[in-house]
C-alpha cells in the first residue's frame, strides 16, 4: 500500500467555526516562540487562553487540533478582521 506523506503547513485560513474563529493550516508547535501572525493587514500576538486578552482583542492560540487559530475575545475574527477561507496568513518574528 502506498503511503501519502502529510502535507506541509498551509499559511492560510482553512476553516472558520460557528463562533467566527479562523483556523489556519499552521501547526502551532512549529511556530517560533514569540511569533505573531499577520492576516488581513493586522498582526495578532499569541495567547494561551481567551481570558488573557482584553475583550475585542484579536490574537492567535493553539487549538485542540494543534493548529494556530485566530480569534477575537468576545467577538468574531471572521467579521472583525475580514477573514475568509483562503485568506493568507504570514508568520511575523
Backbone as ProteinMPNN parsed JSONL, in Angstrom:
{"seq_chain_A": "XXXXXXXXXXXXXXXXXXXXXXXXXXXXXXXXXXXXXXXXXXXXXXXXXXXXXXXXXXXXXXXXXXXXXXXXXXXXXXXXXXXXXXXXXXXXX", "coords_chain_A": {"N_chain_A": [[0.84, -1.177, 0.0], [0.606, 2.169, -0.88], [1.97, 4.901, 0.839], [0.915, 8.109, 1.785], [2.506, 11.152, 2.201], [2.252, 13.428, 4.943], [0.861, 16.624, 4.384], [2.646, 19.747, 3.926], [2.638, 22.618, 6.137], [-0.02, 25.004, 5.789], [-0.134, 28.303, 4.982], [-2.552, 29.852, 5.447], [-6.063, 30.625, 5.955], [-7.999, 27.895, 6.812], [-10.38, 26.992, 7.791], [-13.419, 28.154, 9.226], [-15.028, 28.457, 12.228], [-18.274, 28.127, 13.937], [-18.274, 30.202, 15.706], [-16.814, 32.169, 14.591], [-14.095, 31.995, 14.743], [-10.92, 31.66, 13.21], [-9.323, 29.111, 11.758], [-6.019, 28.27, 11.019], [-3.773, 26.711, 8.656], [-1.43, 26.183, 9.893], [0.823, 24.502, 11.952], [0.922, 24.917, 15.339], [3.007, 24.155, 17.063], [5.223, 24.295, 15.477], [5.735, 26.952, 15.161], [7.914, 29.67, 15.871], [8.968, 30.661, 19.18], [7.26, 33.392, 20.545], [6.265, 34.219, 18.124], [4.23, 36.099, 15.891], [1.127, 36.403, 14.134], [0.197, 37.53, 10.982], [-2.627, 38.685, 9.352], [-5.036, 39.753, 7.054], [-4.023, 42.396, 6.971], [-3.485, 42.936, 9.646], [-1.765, 42.358, 12.709], [-1.472, 39.706, 14.956], [-0.883, 38.888, 18.332], [0.322, 36.028, 20.142], [-1.534, 33.946, 22.423], [-2.336, 32.098, 25.384], [-4.801, 31.531, 26.487], [-8.233, 32.637, 26.162], [-8.962, 34.369, 28.197], [-6.736, 35.858, 28.832], [-6.56, 38.002, 27.207], [-7.775, 41.275, 26.453], [-11.308, 42.075, 26.107], [-12.527, 42.114, 22.768], [-10.072, 42.064, 21.565], [-7.898, 40.877, 19.059], [-6.168, 37.801, 18.579], [-3.899, 34.966, 18.435], [-4.023, 31.439, 19.021], [-3.127, 28.095, 20.147], [-5.108, 25.588, 18.958], [-7.306, 22.778, 19.784], [-6.621, 20.908, 17.907], [-4.0, 21.306, 17.493], [-3.342, 23.313, 15.782], [-2.66, 26.698, 14.721], [-4.92, 29.199, 15.574], [-6.923, 31.966, 14.828], [-8.532, 34.36, 16.761], [-11.028, 36.502, 18.29], [-11.412, 37.936, 21.351], [-14.485, 37.67, 22.862], [-15.713, 38.247, 20.44], [-15.954, 38.064, 16.827], [-13.609, 36.735, 14.742], [-13.668, 36.378, 11.969], [-15.556, 38.276, 10.967], [-14.716, 40.731, 12.179], [-12.053, 40.995, 11.389], [-12.174, 40.529, 8.727], [-11.726, 38.0, 7.619], [-11.59, 35.023, 5.624], [-12.067, 31.699, 4.32], [-9.123, 30.653, 2.826], [-7.851, 33.09, 3.036], [-4.689, 34.662, 3.222], [-2.032, 34.004, 5.587], [0.621, 35.234, 7.489], [3.724, 34.562, 9.072], [5.158, 36.416, 11.603], [8.127, 37.506, 12.957]], "CA_chain_A": [[0.0, 0.0, 0.0], [1.381, 3.405, -0.976], [1.693, 5.853, 1.91], [0.932, 9.504, 1.366], [3.13, 11.998, 3.22], [1.433, 14.512, 5.487], [1.199, 17.853, 3.664], [3.293, 20.841, 4.652], [1.708, 23.587, 6.706], [-0.616, 25.95, 4.851], [-0.168, 29.642, 5.562], [-3.826, 30.465, 5.073], [-7.218, 30.2, 6.753], [-8.526, 26.664, 6.232], [-11.712, 26.696, 8.329], [-13.984, 29.134, 10.158], [-16.047, 27.763, 13.018], [-19.534, 28.847, 14.12], [-18.03, 31.367, 16.56], [-16.049, 33.119, 13.812], [-12.659, 31.768, 14.896], [-10.344, 31.298, 11.916], [-8.26, 28.114, 11.889], [-5.016, 28.29, 9.96], [-3.152, 25.425, 8.346], [-0.103, 26.204, 10.504], [0.952, 23.774, 13.216], [1.401, 25.851, 16.358], [4.27, 23.676, 17.625], [6.303, 24.652, 14.553], [5.946, 28.393, 15.162], [8.935, 30.07, 16.831], [8.499, 31.332, 20.395], [7.025, 34.823, 20.355], [5.788, 34.519, 16.773], [2.935, 36.743, 15.705], [0.538, 36.057, 12.844], [-0.407, 38.645, 10.252], [-3.717, 38.312, 8.452], [-5.912, 40.881, 6.73], [-3.321, 43.631, 7.311], [-3.378, 43.125, 11.099], [-0.854, 41.408, 13.345], [-2.001, 39.187, 16.213], [0.027, 38.268, 19.286], [-0.123, 34.731, 20.629], [-2.076, 33.878, 23.787], [-2.617, 30.716, 25.786], [-6.238, 31.413, 26.742], [-9.023, 33.822, 25.829], [-9.047, 35.272, 29.352], [-5.531, 36.672, 28.973], [-6.665, 39.119, 26.266], [-8.93, 42.148, 26.708], [-12.423, 41.896, 25.172], [-12.394, 42.783, 21.475], [-8.701, 41.965, 21.077], [-7.574, 39.73, 18.204], [-4.967, 37.063, 18.979], [-3.905, 33.579, 17.958], [-3.75, 30.433, 20.055], [-3.075, 26.72, 19.662], [-6.4, 24.943, 19.2], [-7.244, 21.38, 20.22], [-6.023, 20.118, 16.827], [-2.591, 21.664, 17.399], [-3.167, 24.335, 14.755], [-2.809, 28.091, 15.132], [-6.255, 29.686, 15.269], [-7.073, 33.394, 15.103], [-9.798, 34.617, 17.429], [-11.23, 37.794, 18.936], [-12.078, 37.697, 22.635], [-15.869, 38.152, 22.875], [-16.048, 38.742, 19.119], [-15.794, 37.155, 15.693], [-12.416, 37.057, 13.95], [-14.004, 36.46, 10.547], [-16.211, 39.55, 10.693], [-13.952, 41.893, 12.632], [-10.8, 41.093, 10.651], [-12.417, 40.309, 7.305], [-11.088, 36.737, 7.225], [-12.392, 34.011, 4.937], [-11.266, 30.539, 3.935], [-8.183, 31.007, 1.784], [-7.119, 34.328, 3.354], [-3.303, 34.346, 3.559], [-1.521, 34.266, 6.929], [2.078, 35.346, 7.47], [4.393, 34.467, 10.366], [5.966, 37.608, 11.866], [9.024, 37.266, 14.088]], "C_chain_A": [[0.887, 1.242, 0.0], [0.978, 4.35, 0.144], [1.818, 7.267, 1.367], [1.521, 10.322, 2.504], [2.154, 13.075, 3.672], [1.818, 15.81, 4.782], [1.922, 18.859, 4.559], [2.218, 21.756, 5.233], [1.201, 24.526, 5.615], [-0.733, 27.297, 5.543], [-1.401, 30.387, 5.064], [-4.914, 29.978, 6.016], [-7.824, 28.987, 6.054], [-9.942, 26.335, 6.713], [-12.141, 27.84, 9.232], [-15.116, 28.448, 10.898], [-17.27, 28.649, 13.247], [-19.411, 30.072, 15.015], [-17.244, 32.456, 15.821], [-14.551, 33.012, 13.994], [-12.113, 31.204, 13.593], [-9.142, 30.371, 12.105], [-7.309, 28.233, 10.706], [-4.554, 26.859, 9.687], [-1.745, 25.336, 8.91], [-0.105, 25.435, 11.818], [1.613, 24.688, 14.245], [2.749, 25.436, 16.923], [5.458, 24.03, 16.74], [6.596, 26.15, 14.541], [6.998, 28.753, 16.204], [8.311, 30.758, 18.046], [8.349, 32.827, 20.116], [6.528, 35.203, 18.979], [4.429, 35.202, 16.823], [2.422, 36.329, 14.332], [-0.106, 37.288, 12.235], [-1.451, 38.089, 9.291], [-4.595, 39.539, 8.256], [-5.321, 42.206, 7.204], [-3.29, 43.953, 8.801], [-2.499, 42.028, 11.666], [-1.411, 41.02, 14.703], [-0.893, 38.56, 17.044], [-0.533, 36.887, 19.641], [-0.648, 34.838, 22.052], [-2.355, 32.418, 24.114], [-4.099, 30.492, 26.057], [-6.936, 32.715, 26.356], [-8.981, 34.833, 26.969], [-7.807, 36.143, 29.54], [-5.552, 37.892, 28.057], [-7.876, 39.973, 26.607], [-10.049, 41.878, 25.702], [-12.217, 42.719, 23.901], [-11.011, 42.699, 20.861], [-8.507, 40.709, 20.234], [-6.26, 39.113, 18.669], [-4.99, 35.707, 18.306], [-3.557, 32.668, 19.119], [-3.654, 29.062, 19.401], [-4.396, 26.045, 19.985], [-6.218, 23.465, 19.559], [-6.7, 20.442, 19.149], [-4.534, 20.391, 16.68], [-2.296, 22.708, 16.345], [-3.306, 25.732, 15.344], [-4.172, 28.584, 14.655], [-6.352, 31.144, 15.683], [-8.476, 33.624, 15.652], [-9.842, 36.061, 17.907], [-11.98, 37.503, 20.226], [-13.423, 38.407, 22.636], [-16.266, 38.789, 21.54], [-15.835, 37.67, 18.066], [-14.61, 37.594, 14.849], [-12.761, 37.206, 12.471], [-14.594, 37.825, 10.203], [-15.363, 40.762, 11.028], [-12.645, 42.086, 11.868], [-10.984, 40.913, 9.145], [-11.769, 39.04, 6.79], [-12.08, 35.796, 6.568], [-11.476, 32.832, 4.636], [-10.414, 30.933, 2.735], [-7.425, 32.308, 2.039], [-5.686, 33.957, 3.759], [-2.959, 34.753, 4.997], [-0.005, 34.27, 6.845], [2.611, 35.256, 8.89], [5.314, 35.666, 10.504], [6.812, 37.326, 13.1], [9.394, 38.549, 14.784]], "O_chain_A": [[1.817, 1.344, 0.8], [-0.209, 4.577, 0.376], [2.721, 7.572, 0.587], [1.083, 10.2, 3.649], [1.341, 13.568, 2.89], [3.007, 16.068, 4.601], [1.816, 18.816, 5.784], [1.046, 21.674, 4.866], [1.903, 24.807, 4.644], [-1.374, 27.404, 6.589], [-1.31, 31.398, 4.367], [-4.712, 29.035, 6.78], [-8.127, 29.033, 4.861], [-10.625, 25.502, 6.117], [-11.313, 28.43, 9.927], [-16.046, 27.922, 10.287], [-17.297, 29.795, 12.799], [-20.329, 30.89, 15.082], [-17.032, 33.542, 16.36], [-13.803, 33.836, 13.467], [-12.755, 30.376, 12.948], [-8.079, 30.8, 12.556], [-7.731, 28.291, 9.551], [-4.91, 25.927, 10.408], [-0.948, 24.511, 8.464], [-0.934, 25.687, 12.692], [2.726, 25.17, 14.039], [3.566, 26.302, 17.236], [6.592, 24.061, 17.219], [7.6, 26.575, 13.971], [6.983, 28.206, 17.307], [7.245, 31.365, 17.941], [9.229, 33.443, 19.515], [6.381, 36.389, 18.685], [3.597, 34.915, 17.684], [3.207, 35.945, 13.464], [-0.862, 38.0, 12.896], [-1.194, 37.158, 8.528], [-4.859, 40.276, 9.206], [-6.028, 43.04, 7.769], [-3.093, 45.106, 9.183], [-2.489, 40.905, 11.163], [-1.776, 41.879, 15.505], [-0.07, 37.8, 16.533], [-1.721, 36.623, 19.456], [-0.243, 35.727, 22.801], [-2.583, 31.604, 23.219], [-4.601, 29.382, 25.877], [-6.299, 33.763, 26.24], [-8.966, 36.039, 26.721], [-7.834, 37.08, 30.338], [-4.652, 38.729, 28.124], [-8.908, 39.438, 27.013], [-9.775, 41.493, 24.565], [-11.787, 43.872, 23.956], [-10.789, 43.202, 19.76], [-8.9, 39.614, 20.637], [-5.351, 39.822, 19.101], [-5.982, 35.336, 17.677], [-2.888, 33.07, 20.07], [-4.047, 28.885, 18.248], [-4.769, 25.938, 21.153], [-5.092, 22.972, 19.626], [-6.352, 19.3, 19.448], [-3.871, 19.781, 15.841], [-1.133, 22.97, 16.038], [-3.991, 25.924, 16.349], [-4.536, 28.413, 13.491], [-5.911, 31.515, 16.771], [-9.468, 33.154, 15.095], [-8.825, 36.754, 17.926], [-13.053, 36.899, 20.206], [-13.486, 39.619, 22.432], [-17.047, 39.74, 21.502], [-15.568, 36.511, 18.385], [-14.605, 38.697, 14.304], [-12.206, 38.069, 11.791], [-14.165, 38.458, 9.238], [-15.296, 41.713, 10.249], [-12.178, 43.215, 11.716], [-10.046, 41.123, 8.375], [-11.308, 38.998, 5.649], [-13.261, 35.776, 6.914], [-10.253, 32.956, 4.693], [-10.919, 31.476, 1.752], [-6.458, 32.604, 1.337], [-5.49, 33.037, 4.552], [-3.513, 35.707, 5.544], [0.587, 33.405, 6.2], [2.016, 35.812, 9.813], [6.153, 35.914, 9.638], [6.293, 36.956, 14.153], [10.144, 38.528, 15.76]]}, "name": "protein", "num_of_chains": 1, "seq": "XXXXXXXXXXXXXXXXXXXXXXXXXXXXXXXXXXXXXXXXXXXXXXXXXXXXXXXXXXXXXXXXXXXXXXXXXXXXXXXXXXXXXXXXXXXXX"}
